[in-house]
Amino acid sequence: RMGKFRELGEKWTTWFIHRSYWQQDIKKCEYVKMILKVIMIVTGTAWIYYRSWVAVILLIPAGVWYYIQLLDECIKRKEQEFLVQFKELIQTFSSLLNTGYSVENAFYETQKELKIQYPEEARISRELLLITRKLRMHIPVEQVLEEFAERVPSEDVKSFVTVFVTAKKSGGDMIGIIRNTTSQIGDKIEVKREIDTLLAAKKYEFQIMSMVPYGIIAYMSLSFSDFMEELYGNVTGIGVMTLCLGIYVGAYYLGVRLLRIDV
């Protein structure tokens, strides 16, 4: 039993570290947009389904859940952006090694090249700045990259660093090993990117379909106000609208789960 609790604790710690790291890249304006969106959805739902301000308070838990969903999507988007940046990093680094640069100089040149492509506040720019600073302090490159892998919660980063450190310590064909590893990780990241591109249209359709029930109820409230009045202000009407809202939330959650594909 203690082993299960320990395993659960480790999973929770990993999940928390993963969220905390990528959450650092979320801008204040993005937080404001998510909060405003939640407020609009909660107040709109309270009026359309119940026409009561009391319902706004009762729907706060649902609003918190929806905010968490929006936050998860934003965190995933930040992680995907970093993976694209990391792909550029390892490809540039690998090509510089092939041209004869030493490992340290390859990182310096990689930072210079990516600095042109990405702004200073980009995650990859900050990580490269930290790596090059440590290298200038004459910290062994293996230690610098291992700290990089521990800091960044990404399996692709850990895989690259593990292969790099192993190849450097073994003294084999490091350039060839790094080139092959870079190609494999780059292909994996590209597949993720293509899947996200294919799902973008479906996600947009899903967002539109999610608003259809609100549009239907709003239309009926305006066009058939006498008929719809029977659904408000009484126990039966509240029960019917709550059932409809529950079915809608279940369908929304199912749609969110179907659109999440991990590679």
NUNUBA-660972 format. One record per residue (C-alpha): residue number from 1; x, y, z; residue in one letter; chain. Coordinates in Angstrom, 2 decimals, padded with zeros to 5 digits. Each point is the difference from the previous one (the first is absolute). Example, Ala and Ser with C-alpha at 12.3 -4.5 7.8 and 13.67 -1.06 7.14 Angstrom:
NUNUBA-660972
+-----+---------+---------+---------+--------+--------+
: num :      c1 :      c2 :      c3 : residu : chaine :
+-----+---------+---------+---------+--------+--------+
:   1 :  012.30 : -004.50 :  007.80 :      A :      A :
:   2 :  001.37 :  003.44 : -000.66 :      S :      A :
+-----+---------+---------+---------+--------+--------+
end
This chain:
NUNUBA-660972
+-----+---------+---------+---------+--------+--------+
: num :      c1 :      c2 :      c3 : residu : chaine :
+-----+---------+---------+---------+--------+--------+
:   1 :  000.00 :  000.00 :  000.00 :      R :      A :
:   2 :  002.85 :  002.39 :  000.85 :      M :      A :
:   3 :  001.50 : -000.73 : -003.41 :      G :      A :
:   4 : -003.22 :  001.06 : -001.71 :      K :      A :
:   5 : -000.12 :  003.22 :  002.00 :      F :      A :
:   6 :  003.64 :  000.69 : -000.88 :      R :      A :
:   7 : -000.66 : -000.65 : -003.68 :      E :      A :
:   8 : -003.06 :  002.25 :  000.10 :      L :      A :
:   9 :  002.04 :  002.71 :  001.71 :      G :      A :
:  10 :  002.72 : -000.21 : -002.65 :      E :      A :
:  11 : -002.57 :  000.24 : -002.80 :      K :      A :
:  12 : -001.62 :  003.03 :  001.64 :      W :      A :
:  13 :  003.40 :  001.66 :  000.48 :      T :      A :
:  14 :  000.93 : -000.62 : -003.66 :      T :      A :
:  15 : -003.36 :  001.38 : -001.15 :      W :      A :
:  16 :  000.39 :  003.10 :  002.18 :      F :      A :
:  17 :  003.57 :  000.68 : -001.19 :      I :      A :
:  18 : -001.08 : -000.46 : -003.63 :      H :      A :
:  19 : -002.86 :  002.52 :  000.34 :      R :      A :
:  20 :  002.05 :  002.49 :  002.02 :      S :      A :
:  21 :  002.83 :  000.09 : -002.53 :      Y :      A :
:  22 : -002.12 :  000.73 : -003.08 :      W :      A :
:  23 : -002.32 :  002.29 :  001.96 :      Q :      A :
:  24 :  002.91 :  002.41 :  000.37 :      Q :      A :
:  25 : -000.29 :  000.79 : -003.73 :      D :      A :
:  26 : -003.67 :  001.02 :  000.19 :      I :      A :
:  27 : -000.30 :  003.77 : -000.29 :      K :      A :
:  28 : -002.24 :  002.17 :  002.17 :      K :      A :
:  29 : -002.17 :  000.94 : -002.99 :      C :      A :
:  30 : -000.63 : -003.70 : -000.64 :      E :      A :
:  31 : -001.14 : -000.47 :  003.60 :      Y :      A :
:  32 : -002.33 :  003.00 : -000.35 :      V :      A :
:  33 : -001.50 : -001.44 : -003.21 :      K :      A :
:  34 : -000.64 : -003.36 :  001.65 :      M :      A :
:  35 : -001.61 :  001.59 :  003.06 :      I :      A :
:  36 : -002.23 :  002.24 : -002.14 :      L :      A :
:  37 : -001.03 : -003.00 : -002.09 :      K :      A :
:  38 : -000.94 : -001.95 :  003.14 :      V :      A :
:  39 : -002.01 :  002.94 :  001.35 :      I :      A :
:  40 : -001.89 :  000.34 : -003.29 :      M :      A :
:  41 : -000.76 : -003.73 : -000.15 :      I :      A :
:  42 : -001.14 : -000.22 :  003.63 :      V :      A :
:  43 : -002.22 :  003.10 : -000.12 :      T :      A :
:  44 : -001.35 : -000.96 : -003.44 :      G :      A :
:  45 : -000.83 : -003.53 :  001.21 :      T :      A :
:  46 : -001.69 :  001.36 :  003.14 :      A :      A :
:  47 : -002.23 :  002.29 : -002.06 :      W :      A :
:  48 : -000.78 : -002.37 : -002.89 :      I :      A :
:  49 : -000.68 : -003.10 :  002.12 :      Y :      A :
:  50 : -001.37 :  001.52 :  003.21 :      Y :      A :
:  51 : -000.43 :  003.77 : -000.35 :      R :      A :
:  52 :  001.22 :  000.42 :  003.55 :      S :      A :
:  53 :  002.99 :  001.75 :  001.55 :      W :      A :
:  54 :  000.00 : -002.64 :  002.72 :      V :      A :
:  55 :  000.90 : -002.52 : -002.72 :      A :      A :
:  56 :  003.22 :  001.95 : -000.62 :      V :      A :
:  57 :  001.18 : -000.88 :  003.51 :      I :      A :
:  58 : -001.10 : -003.62 : -000.37 :      L :      A :
:  59 :  001.84 : -000.28 : -003.32 :      L :      A :
:  60 :  003.33 :  001.22 :  001.42 :      I :      A :
:  61 :  001.34 : -003.60 :  000.36 :      P :      A :
:  62 : -000.83 : -000.60 : -003.68 :      A :      A :
:  63 :  001.79 :  003.26 : -000.83 :      G :      A :
:  64 :  003.08 : -001.14 :  001.94 :      V :      A :
:  65 : -000.03 : -003.30 : -001.92 :      W :      A :
:  66 : -000.29 :  001.86 : -003.31 :      Y :      A :
:  67 :  002.87 :  002.31 :  000.98 :      Y :      A :
:  68 :  002.16 : -003.07 :  000.72 :      I :      A :
:  69 : -000.85 : -001.35 : -003.47 :      Q :      A :
:  70 :  001.02 :  003.31 : -001.59 :      L :      A :
:  71 :  003.19 :  000.05 :  002.08 :      L :      A :
:  72 :  000.85 : -003.57 : -001.08 :      D :      A :
:  73 : -000.43 :  000.96 : -003.65 :      E :      A :
:  74 :  002.24 :  003.04 :  000.47 :      C :      A :
:  75 :  002.66 : -002.07 :  001.78 :      I :      A :
:  76 : -000.06 : -002.58 : -002.78 :      K :      A :
:  77 :  000.34 :  002.77 : -002.59 :      R :      A :
:  78 :  003.05 :  001.42 :  001.81 :      K :      A :
:  79 :  001.56 : -003.46 :  000.13 :      E :      A :
:  80 : -000.58 : -000.55 : -003.73 :      Q :      A :
:  81 :  001.54 :  003.39 : -000.76 :      E :      A :
:  82 :  003.09 : -000.96 :  001.98 :      F :      A :
:  83 :  000.31 : -003.35 : -001.78 :      L :      A :
:  84 :  000.09 :  001.78 : -003.36 :      V :      A :
:  85 :  002.69 :  002.30 :  001.40 :      Q :      A :
:  86 :  001.91 : -002.97 :  001.43 :      F :      A :
:  87 : -000.11 : -001.67 : -003.40 :      K :      A :
:  88 :  001.68 :  003.06 : -001.50 :      E :      A :
:  89 :  002.59 : -000.09 :  002.80 :      L :      A :
:  90 :  001.08 : -003.63 : -000.46 :      I :      A :
:  91 :  000.02 :  000.25 : -003.80 :      Q :      A :
:  92 :  002.15 :  003.15 :  000.07 :      T :      A :
:  93 :  002.26 : -001.52 :  002.66 :      F :      A :
:  94 :  000.41 : -003.25 : -001.97 :      S :      A :
:  95 :  000.86 :  001.82 : -003.24 :      S :      A :
:  96 :  002.62 :  002.12 :  001.81 :      L :      A :
:  97 :  001.61 : -003.13 :  001.44 :      L :      A :
:  98 :  000.15 : -001.45 : -003.52 :      N :      A :
:  99 :  001.89 :  003.07 : -001.22 :      T :      A :
: 100 :  002.71 : -000.49 :  002.63 :      G :      A :
: 101 : -001.07 :  002.16 :  002.91 :      Y :      A :
: 102 :  000.75 : -001.21 :  003.52 :      S :      A :
: 103 : -002.99 : -000.70 :  002.25 :      V :      A :
: 104 :  000.39 :  003.23 :  001.96 :      E :      A :
: 105 :  000.49 :  002.17 : -003.09 :      N :      A :
: 106 : -002.93 : -001.74 : -001.68 :      A :      A :
: 107 : -002.26 :  001.11 :  002.86 :      F :      A :
: 108 :  001.33 :  003.57 : -000.21 :      Y :      A :
: 109 : -000.69 :  000.15 : -003.74 :      E :      A :
: 110 : -003.40 : -001.65 :  000.44 :      T :      A :
: 111 : -000.97 :  002.71 :  002.47 :      Q :      A :
: 112 :  001.09 :  002.71 : -002.46 :      K :      A :
: 113 : -002.02 : -001.53 : -002.86 :      E :      A :
: 114 : -003.16 : -000.63 :  002.02 :      L :      A :
: 115 :  000.22 :  003.44 :  001.56 :      K :      A :
: 116 : -000.81 :  001.38 : -003.45 :      I :      A :
: 117 : -003.00 : -002.30 : -000.37 :      Q :      A :
: 118 : -001.51 :  000.16 :  003.50 :      Y :      A :
: 119 : -000.42 :  002.94 :  002.41 :      P :      A :
: 120 :  001.80 :  000.17 :  003.34 :      E :      A :
: 121 : -003.14 : -000.91 :  001.96 :      E :      A :
: 122 : -000.45 : -003.26 : -001.94 :      A :      A :
: 123 :  000.59 : -003.10 :  002.12 :      R :      A :
: 124 :  002.73 : -001.37 : -002.27 :      I :      A :
: 125 :  001.86 :  003.34 :  000.09 :      S :      A :
: 126 : -000.01 :  000.03 :  003.80 :      R :      A :
: 127 :  001.13 : -003.62 :  000.24 :      E :      A :
: 128 :  002.81 :  000.52 : -002.51 :      L :      A :
: 129 :  001.14 :  003.12 :  001.84 :      L :      A :
: 130 :  000.21 : -002.01 :  003.22 :      L :      A :
: 131 :  001.87 : -002.85 : -001.73 :      I :      A :
: 132 :  002.60 :  002.28 : -001.59 :      T :      A :
: 133 :  000.53 :  001.92 :  003.25 :      R :      A :
: 134 :  000.75 : -003.24 :  001.83 :      K :      A :
: 135 :  002.36 : -001.11 : -002.76 :      L :      A :
: 136 :  001.91 :  003.29 :  000.26 :      R :      A :
: 137 :  000.39 : -000.75 :  003.71 :      M :      A :
: 138 :  001.82 : -003.18 : -001.10 :      H :      A :
: 139 : -002.70 : -002.34 :  001.34 :      I :      A :
: 140 :  000.24 : -003.37 : -001.83 :      P :      A :
: 141 : -002.40 : -000.17 : -002.92 :      V :      A :
: 142 : -001.37 : -003.35 :  001.24 :      E :      A :
: 143 : -001.02 :  001.58 :  003.30 :      Q :      A :
: 144 : -001.48 :  003.05 : -001.74 :      V :      A :
: 145 : -002.18 : -002.14 : -002.28 :      L :      A :
: 146 : -001.06 : -002.35 :  002.80 :      E :      A :
: 147 : -001.17 :  003.02 :  001.99 :      E :      A :
: 148 : -001.80 :  001.20 : -003.13 :      F :      A :
: 149 : -001.80 : -003.35 : -000.29 :      A :      A :
: 150 : -000.94 :  000.06 :  003.69 :      E :      A :
: 151 : -001.34 :  003.53 : -000.32 :      R :      A :
: 152 : -002.09 : -000.53 : -003.14 :      V :      A :
: 153 : -002.86 : -002.53 :  000.39 :      P :      A :
: 154 :  000.23 : -001.46 : -003.51 :      S :      A :
: 155 :  000.73 : -003.58 : -001.05 :      E :      A :
: 156 :  001.56 :  001.21 : -003.25 :      D :      A :
: 157 :  002.49 :  002.17 :  001.88 :      V :      A :
: 158 :  000.85 : -002.83 :  002.39 :      K :      A :
: 159 :  000.49 : -002.44 : -002.90 :      S :      A :
: 160 :  002.36 :  002.36 : -001.83 :      F :      A :
: 161 :  002.05 :  000.77 :  003.12 :      V :      A :
: 162 :  000.24 : -003.68 :  000.97 :      T :      A :
: 163 :  001.27 : -000.98 : -003.45 :      V :      A :
: 164 :  002.40 :  002.96 : -000.13 :      F :      A :
: 165 :  001.54 : -000.67 :  003.43 :      V :      A :
: 166 :  000.30 : -003.74 : -000.71 :      T :      A :
: 167 :  001.63 :  000.62 : -003.39 :      A :      A :
: 168 :  002.46 :  002.53 :  001.43 :      K :      A :
: 169 :  001.04 : -002.28 :  002.85 :      K :      A :
: 170 :  000.33 : -003.10 : -002.20 :      S :      A :
: 171 :  002.27 :  001.81 : -002.45 :      G :      A :
: 172 : -001.68 : -001.52 : -003.07 :      G :      A :
: 173 : -001.27 :  001.70 : -003.14 :      D :      A :
: 174 : -001.67 :  002.81 :  001.93 :      M :      A :
: 175 : -000.78 :  002.11 : -003.07 :      I :      A :
: 176 : -001.71 : -002.91 : -001.77 :      G :      A :
: 177 : -001.95 : -000.97 :  003.11 :      I :      A :
: 178 : -001.13 :  003.59 :  000.60 :      I :      A :
: 179 : -001.00 :  000.35 : -003.65 :      R :      A :
: 180 : -002.16 : -003.15 :  000.10 :      N :      A :
: 181 : -001.55 :  000.95 :  003.34 :      T :      A :
: 182 : -000.73 :  003.51 : -001.25 :      T :      A :
: 183 : -001.71 : -001.43 : -003.08 :      S :      A :
: 184 : -002.19 : -002.36 :  002.05 :      Q :      A :
: 185 : -001.01 :  002.63 :  002.56 :      I :      A :
: 186 : -000.59 :  002.55 : -002.76 :      G :      A :
: 187 : -002.29 : -002.43 : -001.84 :      D :      A :
: 188 : -001.95 : -000.69 :  003.20 :      K :      A :
: 189 : -000.47 :  003.72 :  000.68 :      I :      A :
: 190 : -001.06 :  000.56 : -003.62 :      E :      A :
: 191 : -002.62 : -002.76 :  000.30 :      V :      A :
: 192 : -001.39 :  001.74 :  003.10 :      K :      A :
: 193 : -000.12 :  003.26 : -001.90 :      R :      A :
: 194 : -001.80 : -001.57 : -002.97 :      E :      A :
: 195 : -002.56 : -001.59 :  002.32 :      I :      A :
: 196 : -000.64 :  003.38 :  001.64 :      D :      A :
: 197 : -000.43 :  001.57 : -003.42 :      T :      A :
: 198 : -002.50 : -002.67 : -001.06 :      L :      A :
: 199 : -001.91 :  000.37 :  003.27 :      L :      A :
: 200 : -000.10 :  003.81 : -000.18 :      A :      A :
: 201 : -002.99 : -000.01 : -002.37 :      A :      A :
: 202 : -001.81 : -002.61 :  002.09 :      K :      A :
: 203 :  000.61 :  002.00 :  003.16 :      K :      A :
: 204 : -001.42 :  003.10 : -001.69 :      Y :      A :
: 205 : -003.08 : -001.98 : -001.08 :      E :      A :
: 206 : -000.33 : -001.35 :  003.53 :      F :      A :
: 207 :  000.07 :  003.50 :  001.47 :      Q :      A :
: 208 : -002.74 :  001.12 : -002.40 :      I :      A :
: 209 : -002.14 : -003.08 :  000.74 :      M :      A :
: 210 :  000.46 :  000.62 :  003.72 :      S :      A :
: 211 : -001.78 :  003.35 : -000.37 :      M :      A :
: 212 : -002.92 : -001.39 : -002.02 :      V :      A :
: 213 : -002.11 : -001.06 :  003.05 :      P :      A :
: 214 :  000.34 :  003.52 :  001.42 :      Y :      A :
: 215 : -001.09 :  001.46 : -003.33 :      G :      A :
: 216 : -003.01 : -002.31 : -000.25 :      I :      A :
: 217 : -001.24 :  000.78 :  003.52 :      I :      A :
: 218 :  000.59 :  003.75 : -000.49 :      A :      A :
: 219 : -001.90 : -000.10 : -003.31 :      Y :      A :
: 220 : -002.94 : -001.88 :  001.52 :      M :      A :
: 221 : -000.05 :  002.40 :  002.97 :      S :      A :
: 222 : -000.32 :  002.94 : -002.37 :      L :      A :
: 223 : -002.37 : -001.60 : -002.53 :      S :      A :
: 224 : -002.16 : -002.14 :  002.31 :      F :      A :
: 225 :  000.23 :  001.87 :  003.28 :      S :      A :
: 226 : -003.36 : -001.26 :  001.34 :      D :      A :
: 227 :  000.98 : -003.63 : -000.60 :      F :      A :
: 228 :  003.45 :  000.39 :  001.55 :      M :      A :
: 229 : -001.32 :  001.84 :  003.08 :      E :      A :
: 230 : -001.35 : -003.33 :  001.25 :      E :      A :
: 231 :  003.58 : -001.23 :  000.42 :      L :      A :
: 232 :  000.99 :  002.78 :  002.41 :      Y :      A :
: 233 : -000.97 :  000.75 :  003.58 :      G :      A :
: 234 : -001.38 : -003.44 :  000.86 :      N :      A :
: 235 :  001.44 : -003.29 :  001.23 :      V :      A :
: 236 : -000.96 : -001.98 : -003.11 :      T :      A :
: 237 :  001.53 :  002.52 : -002.39 :      G :      A :
: 238 :  003.19 :  000.28 :  002.06 :      I :      A :
: 239 :  000.28 : -003.80 :  000.03 :      G :      A :
: 240 : -000.42 : -000.22 : -003.78 :      V :      A :
: 241 :  002.55 :  002.75 : -000.68 :      M :      A :
: 242 :  002.46 : -001.53 :  002.48 :      T :      A :
: 243 : -000.33 : -003.36 : -001.77 :      L :      A :
: 244 :  000.64 :  001.66 : -003.38 :      C :      A :
: 245 :  002.99 :  001.86 :  001.44 :      L :      A :
: 246 :  001.40 : -003.23 :  001.47 :      G :      A :
: 247 : -000.28 : -001.77 : -003.37 :      I :      A :
: 248 :  001.69 :  002.97 : -001.69 :      Y :      A :
: 249 :  002.89 :  000.03 :  002.49 :      V :      A :
: 250 :  000.48 : -003.76 : -000.44 :      G :      A :
: 251 :  000.05 :  000.35 : -003.79 :      A :      A :
: 252 :  002.44 :  002.90 :  000.25 :      Y :      A :
: 253 :  002.35 : -001.98 :  002.24 :      Y :      A :
: 254 : -000.17 : -002.98 : -002.38 :      L :      A :
: 255 :  000.84 :  002.26 : -002.94 :      G :      A :
: 256 :  003.00 :  001.46 :  001.85 :      V :      A :
: 257 :  001.29 : -003.49 :  000.76 :      R :      A :
: 258 : -000.41 : -001.16 : -003.61 :      L :      A :
: 259 :  002.01 :  002.95 : -001.28 :      L :      A :
: 260 :  002.96 : -000.77 :  002.26 :      R :      A :
: 261 :  002.49 : -002.20 : -001.82 :      I :      A :
: 262 :  003.39 : -000.74 :  001.56 :      D :      A :
: 263 :  002.97 : -001.21 : -002.08 :      V :      A :
+-----+---------+---------+---------+--------+--------+
end
